[in-house]
Amino acid sequence: MFASSSRLHVYLLRLASLVLLASTAVTIFSSWGAASRSITFANAAGAQALVTTASNHTLTVKGRQISYTSKAGYLQVADGRFGANIFYTAYSVNNSKAQRPVTFVFNGGPGSSSIWLHMGAFGPVRSVPGKAGYQPNQDTWLNFTDLVFIDPVGTGYSRPVDGTNATRFYGYNEDVRIIGNFIKQYLAANNRQQSPLYLTGESYGGARAVGLATYLADEHRIDVAGLTLISPALDYKLVSFRDKNTAPYPLYLPAYALAAKYHNKLNGEWQNLPADQLYTKATAFGNNTYSRFLNNGSTITQAIADTLHYLTGLPDATIKQYNGRIPDHLFTRSLLSNNRVGIFDARVSGNADQADPSSAQLRAVFPQAFKQYIEGELNYHNNLPYLATTATANWNYGTGDGYLNVLPALTNLLNKHKQLKVNIVAGYYDLATPAATIGSAVKTLNSDRVNVQYYQSGHMPYIDDAVNARFKTDSEAFYKNI
Protein backbone atom coordinates (compact mmCIF):
# COMPACT_ATOMS: atom_id res chain seq x y z
CA MET A 1 0.00 0.00 0.00
CA PHE A 2 2.81 2.36 0.87
CA ALA A 3 6.21 2.79 -0.74
CA SER A 4 9.19 4.92 0.17
CA SER A 5 9.78 7.93 -2.06
CA SER A 6 12.37 10.59 -2.65
CA ARG A 7 11.92 14.09 -1.36
CA LEU A 8 8.52 15.30 -2.50
CA HIS A 9 7.95 18.75 -3.88
CA VAL A 10 4.39 18.97 -2.69
CA TYR A 11 2.88 22.36 -2.19
CA LEU A 12 -0.86 22.66 -1.83
CA LEU A 13 -3.58 25.21 -1.44
CA ARG A 14 -5.24 25.83 1.93
CA LEU A 15 -8.99 26.35 2.04
CA ALA A 16 -11.00 27.85 4.79
CA SER A 17 -13.82 25.55 3.65
CA LEU A 18 -12.70 22.35 1.99
CA VAL A 19 -10.97 23.18 -1.28
CA LEU A 20 -8.68 25.64 -2.67
CA LEU A 21 -9.66 28.77 -0.78
CA ALA A 22 -6.46 30.29 0.48
CA SER A 23 -7.10 32.46 3.49
CA THR A 24 -4.79 35.10 2.10
CA ALA A 25 -5.99 34.83 -1.47
CA VAL A 26 -7.82 37.55 -3.33
CA THR A 27 -11.09 38.46 -1.66
CA ILE A 28 -13.75 39.30 -3.76
CA PHE A 29 -16.58 40.30 -5.54
CA SER A 30 -19.67 40.40 -3.41
CA SER A 31 -19.96 44.06 -4.45
CA TRP A 32 -20.00 43.26 -8.15
CA GLY A 33 -23.77 43.74 -8.41
CA ALA A 34 -23.49 47.32 -7.21
CA ALA A 35 -20.49 48.05 -9.38
CA SER A 36 -22.19 46.62 -12.44
CA ARG A 37 -24.82 49.36 -12.34
CA SER A 38 -22.20 51.88 -13.38
CA ILE A 39 -19.63 49.67 -15.10
CA THR A 40 -21.10 47.10 -17.44
CA PHE A 41 -19.72 43.61 -17.70
CA ALA A 42 -18.82 44.20 -21.35
CA ASN A 43 -16.88 47.37 -20.55
CA ALA A 44 -15.07 45.79 -17.64
CA ALA A 45 -14.06 42.65 -19.51
CA GLY A 46 -13.34 44.37 -22.82
CA ALA A 47 -14.82 43.62 -26.22
CA GLN A 48 -12.11 41.10 -27.05
CA ALA A 49 -13.06 39.04 -23.99
CA LEU A 50 -16.55 38.45 -25.38
CA VAL A 51 -15.22 36.72 -28.49
CA THR A 52 -14.59 32.99 -28.07
CA THR A 53 -11.11 32.26 -29.39
CA ALA A 54 -10.35 28.97 -31.13
CA SER A 55 -6.92 27.71 -32.10
CA ASN A 56 -5.28 24.49 -33.24
CA HIS A 57 -2.42 22.80 -31.41
CA THR A 58 -0.38 19.61 -31.35
CA LEU A 59 1.05 17.78 -28.37
CA THR A 60 3.26 14.70 -28.33
CA VAL A 61 2.45 12.43 -25.40
CA LYS A 62 4.73 9.43 -24.93
CA GLY A 63 5.50 9.30 -28.64
CA ARG A 64 1.94 9.81 -29.85
CA GLN A 65 1.00 13.10 -31.50
CA ILE A 66 -2.35 14.60 -30.49
CA SER A 67 -3.89 17.33 -32.66
CA TYR A 68 -6.56 19.29 -30.84
CA THR A 69 -8.58 22.49 -30.90
CA SER A 70 -8.81 24.83 -27.92
CA LYS A 71 -11.62 27.25 -27.15
CA ALA A 72 -11.72 29.94 -24.50
CA GLY A 73 -14.63 32.26 -23.87
CA TYR A 74 -18.08 32.73 -22.37
CA LEU A 75 -21.52 31.22 -22.55
CA GLN A 76 -24.32 33.37 -21.17
CA VAL A 77 -26.49 31.04 -19.12
CA ALA A 78 -29.81 31.64 -17.37
CA ASP A 79 -31.40 30.20 -14.26
CA GLY A 80 -34.90 31.59 -14.12
CA ARG A 81 -34.75 35.38 -13.84
CA PHE A 82 -31.02 35.43 -13.17
CA GLY A 83 -28.16 34.93 -15.58
CA ALA A 84 -24.41 34.61 -15.64
CA ASN A 85 -21.53 34.87 -18.09
CA ILE A 86 -19.71 31.61 -17.45
CA PHE A 87 -16.12 31.36 -18.61
CA TYR A 88 -14.72 28.07 -19.85
CA THR A 89 -11.67 26.61 -21.55
CA ALA A 90 -12.27 23.56 -23.75
CA TYR A 91 -10.08 21.11 -25.63
CA SER A 92 -11.29 18.66 -28.28
CA VAL A 93 -9.15 16.23 -30.27
CA ASN A 94 -9.44 16.77 -34.02
CA ASN A 95 -10.97 14.16 -36.35
CA SER A 96 -12.09 12.00 -33.45
CA LYS A 97 -14.97 9.53 -33.36
CA ALA A 98 -18.48 10.78 -32.63
CA GLN A 99 -18.59 8.70 -29.44
CA ARG A 100 -15.46 10.26 -27.94
CA PRO A 101 -16.17 11.19 -24.30
CA VAL A 102 -16.38 14.78 -23.11
CA THR A 103 -15.52 15.56 -19.49
CA PHE A 104 -16.58 18.69 -17.61
CA VAL A 105 -14.09 19.61 -14.89
CA PHE A 106 -14.33 21.89 -11.86
CA ASN A 107 -12.63 22.36 -8.53
CA GLY A 108 -14.40 22.95 -5.25
CA GLY A 109 -14.40 25.41 -2.39
CA PRO A 110 -17.05 26.44 -2.86
CA GLY A 111 -15.37 29.44 -4.42
CA SER A 112 -12.56 27.93 -6.46
CA SER A 113 -11.96 28.36 -10.15
CA SER A 114 -10.96 25.36 -12.26
CA ILE A 115 -7.37 26.58 -12.62
CA TRP A 116 -5.95 23.94 -10.27
CA LEU A 117 -7.17 20.90 -12.20
CA HIS A 118 -6.65 22.72 -15.50
CA MET A 119 -3.03 23.75 -14.95
CA GLY A 120 -2.06 21.12 -12.40
CA ALA A 121 -3.51 17.89 -13.71
CA PHE A 122 -5.49 17.31 -16.90
CA GLY A 123 -4.87 20.08 -19.44
CA PRO A 124 -2.36 19.99 -22.31
CA VAL A 125 0.11 22.06 -20.28
CA ARG A 126 1.00 21.78 -16.62
CA SER A 127 2.45 24.06 -13.97
CA VAL A 128 4.88 22.65 -11.44
CA PRO A 129 4.91 24.13 -7.92
CA GLY A 130 8.14 25.94 -7.24
CA LYS A 131 8.79 26.63 -10.93
CA ALA A 132 7.55 29.54 -13.00
CA GLY A 133 5.56 29.06 -16.18
CA TYR A 134 4.28 25.78 -17.59
CA GLN A 135 5.36 22.83 -19.69
CA PRO A 136 3.73 20.24 -22.00
CA ASN A 137 1.74 17.81 -19.90
CA GLN A 138 2.65 14.18 -20.50
CA ASP A 139 -0.22 13.15 -18.24
CA THR A 140 -3.00 15.10 -19.91
CA TRP A 141 -6.37 13.35 -20.15
CA LEU A 142 -6.69 14.35 -23.81
CA ASN A 143 -5.51 10.82 -24.65
CA PHE A 144 -8.94 9.48 -23.78
CA THR A 145 -11.43 12.36 -23.38
CA ASP A 146 -12.16 15.89 -24.53
CA LEU A 147 -12.09 18.40 -21.68
CA VAL A 148 -14.14 21.44 -20.63
CA PHE A 149 -12.91 23.40 -17.60
CA ILE A 150 -15.67 25.46 -15.96
CA ASP A 151 -15.24 28.48 -13.68
CA PRO A 152 -18.34 28.77 -11.43
CA VAL A 153 -19.98 32.18 -11.11
CA GLY A 154 -17.79 34.59 -9.15
CA THR A 155 -14.58 32.66 -9.85
CA GLY A 156 -12.06 32.90 -12.68
CA TYR A 157 -13.50 35.23 -15.31
CA SER A 158 -17.11 34.16 -14.66
CA ARG A 159 -19.47 36.95 -13.58
CA PRO A 160 -23.22 37.45 -13.24
CA VAL A 161 -25.04 39.42 -15.90
CA ASP A 162 -25.37 43.14 -15.25
CA GLY A 163 -27.72 43.92 -12.38
CA THR A 164 -27.38 40.52 -10.72
CA ASN A 165 -25.26 39.95 -7.62
CA ALA A 166 -22.96 36.94 -7.68
CA THR A 167 -24.33 35.85 -4.30
CA ARG A 168 -27.53 34.84 -6.12
CA PHE A 169 -25.55 31.77 -7.16
CA TYR A 170 -23.88 31.14 -3.79
CA GLY A 171 -25.78 28.02 -2.79
CA TYR A 172 -25.60 24.31 -3.45
CA ASN A 173 -28.81 24.13 -5.48
CA GLU A 174 -28.26 27.46 -7.24
CA ASP A 175 -24.71 26.48 -8.20
CA VAL A 176 -25.85 23.09 -9.53
CA ARG A 177 -28.62 24.62 -11.63
CA ILE A 178 -26.50 27.30 -13.32
CA ILE A 179 -23.62 24.91 -14.06
CA GLY A 180 -26.04 22.22 -15.18
CA ASN A 181 -27.64 24.68 -17.58
CA PHE A 182 -24.17 25.59 -18.84
CA ILE A 183 -23.41 21.93 -19.58
CA LYS A 184 -26.69 21.47 -21.45
CA GLN A 185 -26.06 24.64 -23.45
CA TYR A 186 -22.44 23.71 -24.25
CA LEU A 187 -23.42 20.25 -25.48
CA ALA A 188 -26.04 21.74 -27.80
CA ALA A 189 -23.82 24.56 -29.09
CA ASN A 190 -20.99 22.15 -29.90
CA ASN A 191 -23.09 19.24 -31.22
CA ARG A 192 -21.97 16.94 -28.40
CA GLN A 193 -25.36 15.64 -27.24
CA GLN A 194 -24.45 12.09 -28.31
CA SER A 195 -21.02 12.06 -26.65
CA PRO A 196 -20.58 10.03 -23.46
CA LEU A 197 -20.69 12.58 -20.65
CA TYR A 198 -18.36 12.56 -17.65
CA LEU A 199 -18.03 14.90 -14.67
CA THR A 200 -14.88 15.43 -12.60
CA GLY A 201 -14.92 17.44 -9.38
CA GLU A 202 -12.51 17.96 -6.51
CA SER A 203 -13.46 18.27 -2.81
CA TYR A 204 -16.68 20.32 -2.73
CA GLY A 205 -16.64 19.74 -6.48
CA GLY A 206 -17.35 16.07 -5.71
CA ALA A 207 -20.61 17.04 -4.02
CA ARG A 208 -21.33 19.38 -6.94
CA ALA A 209 -20.77 16.53 -9.43
CA VAL A 210 -23.33 14.33 -7.67
CA GLY A 211 -25.85 17.18 -7.71
CA LEU A 212 -25.15 17.88 -11.37
CA ALA A 213 -25.63 14.24 -12.38
CA THR A 214 -29.00 14.26 -10.63
CA TYR A 215 -30.07 17.62 -12.07
CA LEU A 216 -29.03 16.81 -15.63
CA ALA A 217 -30.92 13.51 -15.56
CA ASP A 218 -34.06 14.82 -13.86
CA GLU A 219 -34.39 18.22 -15.53
CA HIS A 220 -32.74 17.77 -18.94
CA ARG A 221 -32.83 13.99 -19.51
CA ILE A 222 -29.06 13.96 -19.91
CA ASP A 223 -27.41 10.88 -18.43
CA VAL A 224 -23.89 10.93 -17.03
CA ALA A 225 -21.71 7.92 -17.84
CA GLY A 226 -19.09 8.39 -15.13
CA LEU A 227 -18.06 10.51 -12.17
CA THR A 228 -14.50 11.12 -10.98
CA LEU A 229 -14.55 12.49 -7.44
CA ILE A 230 -11.18 13.73 -6.21
CA SER A 231 -10.80 13.98 -2.42
CA PRO A 232 -14.55 14.52 -2.27
CA ALA A 233 -16.58 15.97 0.58
CA LEU A 234 -19.59 13.65 0.33
CA ASP A 235 -20.88 13.93 3.90
CA TYR A 236 -19.85 17.07 5.75
CA LYS A 237 -20.65 15.51 9.10
CA LEU A 238 -17.55 13.36 8.66
CA VAL A 239 -15.22 16.36 8.20
CA SER A 240 -16.75 19.07 10.40
CA PHE A 241 -15.31 19.64 13.88
CA ARG A 242 -18.10 21.71 15.36
CA ASP A 243 -20.75 21.59 18.06
CA LYS A 244 -20.75 18.14 19.66
CA ASN A 245 -20.17 16.24 16.43
CA THR A 246 -17.79 13.38 17.23
CA ALA A 247 -17.89 11.66 13.81
CA PRO A 248 -14.62 13.10 12.41
CA TYR A 249 -12.28 12.30 15.32
CA PRO A 250 -11.76 8.55 14.75
CA LEU A 251 -11.70 9.01 10.97
CA TYR A 252 -8.91 11.59 11.12
CA LEU A 253 -6.78 9.43 13.41
CA PRO A 254 -5.15 7.27 10.66
CA ALA A 255 -4.04 10.40 8.78
CA TYR A 256 -2.69 11.92 11.99
CA ALA A 257 -0.66 8.75 12.59
CA LEU A 258 0.86 8.78 9.10
CA ALA A 259 1.68 12.49 9.38
CA ALA A 260 3.33 12.00 12.77
CA LYS A 261 5.39 9.10 11.41
CA TYR A 262 6.43 11.17 8.39
CA HIS A 263 7.74 13.90 10.71
CA ASN A 264 9.44 11.35 13.04
CA LYS A 265 7.23 12.27 15.99
CA LEU A 266 6.18 8.79 17.11
CA ASN A 267 7.89 6.84 19.85
CA GLY A 268 10.00 3.71 19.44
CA GLU A 269 8.18 0.75 17.95
CA TRP A 270 5.33 2.94 16.68
CA GLN A 271 7.72 5.03 14.59
CA ASN A 272 9.28 1.86 13.19
CA LEU A 273 5.99 0.27 12.13
CA PRO A 274 5.48 0.07 8.36
CA ALA A 275 3.03 2.75 7.28
CA ASP A 276 0.32 0.30 6.27
CA GLN A 277 0.44 -1.45 9.66
CA LEU A 278 0.34 1.88 11.48
CA TYR A 279 -2.67 2.93 9.40
CA THR A 280 -4.43 -0.35 10.23
CA LYS A 281 -3.77 0.00 13.96
CA ALA A 282 -5.03 3.59 13.98
CA THR A 283 -8.14 2.57 12.06
CA ALA A 284 -8.91 -0.32 14.44
CA PHE A 285 -8.44 1.83 17.55
CA GLY A 286 -10.52 4.62 16.04
CA ASN A 287 -13.39 2.36 15.03
CA ASN A 288 -13.58 0.58 18.38
CA THR A 289 -12.17 1.83 21.69
CA TYR A 290 -11.87 5.48 20.64
CA SER A 291 -15.36 5.63 19.10
CA ARG A 292 -16.94 4.10 22.22
CA PHE A 293 -15.15 6.64 24.40
CA LEU A 294 -16.33 9.54 22.22
CA ASN A 295 -19.90 8.29 22.08
CA ASN A 296 -20.07 7.86 25.86
CA GLY A 297 -18.94 11.44 26.42
CA SER A 298 -16.81 10.38 29.37
CA THR A 299 -13.56 11.78 30.72
CA ILE A 300 -10.47 10.40 29.05
CA THR A 301 -8.65 7.53 30.74
CA GLN A 302 -4.89 7.24 30.91
CA ALA A 303 -4.99 4.16 28.66
CA ILE A 304 -6.81 6.04 25.90
CA ALA A 305 -4.55 9.08 26.32
CA ASP A 306 -1.50 6.83 26.01
CA THR A 307 -2.73 5.25 22.77
CA LEU A 308 -3.60 8.65 21.30
CA HIS A 309 -0.11 9.83 22.19
CA TYR A 310 1.46 6.77 20.54
CA LEU A 311 -0.61 7.30 17.38
CA THR A 312 -0.43 11.08 17.02
CA GLY A 313 2.85 12.10 18.64
CA LEU A 314 1.03 14.86 20.53
CA PRO A 315 2.00 15.56 24.15
CA ASP A 316 0.01 13.77 26.84
CA ALA A 317 -0.91 17.10 28.41
CA THR A 318 -2.40 18.42 25.16
CA ILE A 319 -4.45 15.26 24.66
CA LYS A 320 -5.86 15.47 28.20
CA GLN A 321 -6.49 19.21 27.96
CA TYR A 322 -8.86 18.56 25.05
CA ASN A 323 -10.26 15.37 26.60
CA GLY A 324 -9.01 13.25 23.73
CA ARG A 325 -10.78 15.28 21.06
CA ILE A 326 -8.19 16.35 18.48
CA PRO A 327 -9.52 18.54 15.65
CA ASP A 328 -7.39 19.13 12.58
CA HIS A 329 -6.31 22.65 13.54
CA LEU A 330 -5.08 21.44 16.94
CA PHE A 331 -3.06 18.64 15.38
CA THR A 332 -1.46 20.80 12.68
CA ARG A 333 -0.26 23.44 15.14
CA SER A 334 0.77 21.04 17.94
CA LEU A 335 2.69 18.26 16.18
CA LEU A 336 5.86 20.31 15.57
CA SER A 337 7.16 22.67 18.23
CA ASN A 338 7.81 25.77 16.10
CA ASN A 339 6.14 24.92 12.81
CA ARG A 340 2.73 24.03 11.48
CA VAL A 341 1.94 21.09 9.22
CA GLY A 342 -0.33 21.42 6.23
CA ILE A 343 -4.03 20.65 6.10
CA PHE A 344 -3.95 19.89 2.40
CA ASP A 345 -0.77 17.85 2.73
CA ALA A 346 0.38 16.94 6.22
CA ARG A 347 3.87 16.11 4.96
CA VAL A 348 4.51 19.80 4.33
CA SER A 349 5.54 22.02 7.23
CA GLY A 350 6.21 25.71 7.52
CA ASN A 351 6.03 28.82 9.64
CA ALA A 352 3.54 28.50 12.48
CA ASP A 353 1.93 31.79 11.43
CA GLN A 354 0.84 30.36 8.08
CA ALA A 355 -2.75 29.17 7.84
CA ASP A 356 -1.57 26.22 5.75
CA PRO A 357 2.07 25.96 4.70
CA SER A 358 1.12 23.48 1.99
CA SER A 359 -0.46 26.32 0.01
CA ALA A 360 2.44 28.74 -0.31
CA GLN A 361 3.82 27.99 -3.78
CA LEU A 362 0.55 27.22 -5.53
CA ARG A 363 -1.10 30.57 -4.89
CA ALA A 364 1.60 32.44 -6.76
CA VAL A 365 2.56 30.01 -9.51
CA PHE A 366 -0.76 28.82 -10.93
CA PRO A 367 -2.53 32.16 -11.60
CA GLN A 368 0.58 33.67 -13.20
CA ALA A 369 1.14 30.61 -15.37
CA PHE A 370 -2.52 30.55 -16.43
CA LYS A 371 -2.49 34.18 -17.53
CA GLN A 372 0.73 33.65 -19.47
CA TYR A 373 -0.69 30.52 -21.10
CA ILE A 374 -4.15 31.72 -22.02
CA GLU A 375 -2.89 34.98 -23.51
CA GLY A 376 0.21 33.61 -25.19
CA GLU A 377 -0.96 30.18 -26.37
CA LEU A 378 -4.74 30.53 -26.68
CA ASN A 379 -4.74 34.23 -27.68
CA TYR A 380 -7.52 35.04 -25.22
CA HIS A 381 -7.50 38.41 -23.45
CA ASN A 382 -9.74 39.67 -20.67
CA ASN A 383 -9.46 42.89 -18.67
CA LEU A 384 -11.13 41.40 -15.61
CA PRO A 385 -8.97 40.03 -12.80
CA TYR A 386 -8.87 36.24 -12.86
CA LEU A 387 -10.21 35.17 -9.46
CA ALA A 388 -8.48 31.89 -8.66
CA THR A 389 -10.40 31.72 -5.38
CA THR A 390 -13.36 33.64 -4.02
CA ALA A 391 -14.64 34.20 -0.48
CA THR A 392 -18.04 32.51 -0.08
CA ALA A 393 -18.63 32.73 3.67
CA ASN A 394 -22.43 32.87 3.34
CA TRP A 395 -22.78 29.89 1.01
CA ASN A 396 -26.18 28.20 1.38
CA TYR A 397 -25.65 24.47 1.64
CA GLY A 398 -29.40 23.87 1.61
CA THR A 399 -29.47 21.72 4.73
CA GLY A 400 -31.35 22.02 7.98
CA ASP A 401 -28.54 20.82 10.23
CA GLY A 402 -25.73 22.44 8.26
CA TYR A 403 -24.19 19.15 7.14
CA LEU A 404 -24.34 18.73 3.38
CA ASN A 405 -24.67 15.01 2.59
CA VAL A 406 -24.89 13.84 -1.02
CA LEU A 407 -24.59 10.12 -0.25
CA PRO A 408 -28.37 9.53 -0.48
CA ALA A 409 -28.40 11.30 -3.86
CA LEU A 410 -25.45 9.24 -5.08
CA THR A 411 -27.14 6.03 -3.91
CA ASN A 412 -30.27 7.03 -5.80
CA LEU A 413 -28.24 7.78 -8.94
CA LEU A 414 -26.59 4.38 -8.83
CA ASN A 415 -29.94 2.66 -8.36
CA LYS A 416 -31.69 4.54 -11.17
CA HIS A 417 -28.88 4.68 -13.71
CA LYS A 418 -27.34 1.24 -14.05
CA GLN A 419 -24.71 2.46 -16.53
CA LEU A 420 -23.24 5.00 -14.11
CA LYS A 421 -19.80 4.26 -12.66
CA VAL A 422 -17.88 6.24 -10.08
CA ASN A 423 -14.14 6.57 -9.50
CA ILE A 424 -13.15 8.14 -6.18
CA VAL A 425 -9.64 9.35 -5.33
CA ALA A 426 -8.26 9.76 -1.80
CA GLY A 427 -4.88 10.83 -0.39
CA TYR A 428 -3.38 9.31 2.75
CA TYR A 429 -1.87 12.64 3.91
CA ASP A 430 -4.99 14.72 3.33
CA LEU A 431 -6.32 16.43 6.46
CA ALA A 432 -9.13 18.26 4.64
CA THR A 433 -11.04 15.16 3.52
CA PRO A 434 -8.99 12.29 4.95
CA ALA A 435 -8.93 8.92 3.23
CA ALA A 436 -10.77 7.24 6.09
CA THR A 437 -13.68 9.69 5.84
CA ILE A 438 -14.00 8.82 2.16
CA GLY A 439 -13.74 5.10 2.86
CA SER A 440 -16.43 5.37 5.52
CA ALA A 441 -18.73 7.23 3.13
CA VAL A 442 -18.19 4.75 0.31
CA LYS A 443 -19.13 1.78 2.52
CA THR A 444 -22.65 3.16 2.80
CA LEU A 445 -23.03 3.06 -1.00
CA ASN A 446 -22.58 -0.73 -1.13
CA SER A 447 -22.05 -0.73 -4.90
CA ASP A 448 -19.57 -2.60 -7.08
CA ARG A 449 -19.75 0.30 -9.55
CA VAL A 450 -17.91 2.58 -7.13
CA ASN A 451 -14.12 2.28 -7.17
CA VAL A 452 -11.74 4.00 -4.73
CA GLN A 453 -8.09 4.74 -5.52
CA TYR A 454 -5.81 5.58 -2.58
CA TYR A 455 -2.59 7.48 -3.23
CA GLN A 456 0.40 8.62 -1.20
CA SER A 457 -0.66 12.22 -1.57
CA GLY A 458 -2.46 15.07 0.03
CA HIS A 459 -5.75 16.67 -0.96
CA MET A 460 -4.53 17.42 -4.49
CA PRO A 461 -2.93 14.15 -5.64
CA TYR A 462 -1.96 15.52 -9.04
CA ILE A 463 0.58 17.97 -7.61
CA ASP A 464 3.16 15.21 -7.25
CA ASP A 465 4.54 14.07 -10.62
CA ALA A 466 4.64 10.35 -9.88
CA VAL A 467 1.17 10.28 -8.33
CA ASN A 468 -0.26 12.32 -11.20
CA ALA A 469 1.13 9.80 -13.71
CA ARG A 470 -0.49 6.92 -11.83
CA PHE A 471 -3.72 8.88 -11.49
CA LYS A 472 -3.81 9.37 -15.26
CA THR A 473 -3.21 5.65 -15.89
CA ASP A 474 -5.91 4.61 -13.41
CA SER A 475 -8.35 7.16 -14.84
CA GLU A 476 -7.80 6.00 -18.42
CA ALA A 477 -8.57 2.44 -17.30
CA PHE A 478 -11.75 3.69 -15.60
CA TYR A 479 -12.94 5.33 -18.82
CA LYS A 480 -12.17 2.24 -20.90
CA ASN A 481 -14.19 0.03 -18.55
CA ILE A 482 -17.40 2.01 -19.01
Order of alpha helices (4+ residues) and beta strands (2+ residues): alpha-alpha-beta-beta-beta-beta-beta-beta-beta-beta-alpha-beta-alpha-beta-alpha-alpha-alpha-alpha-alpha-alpha-alpha-beta-beta-alpha-alpha-beta-alpha-beta-alpha
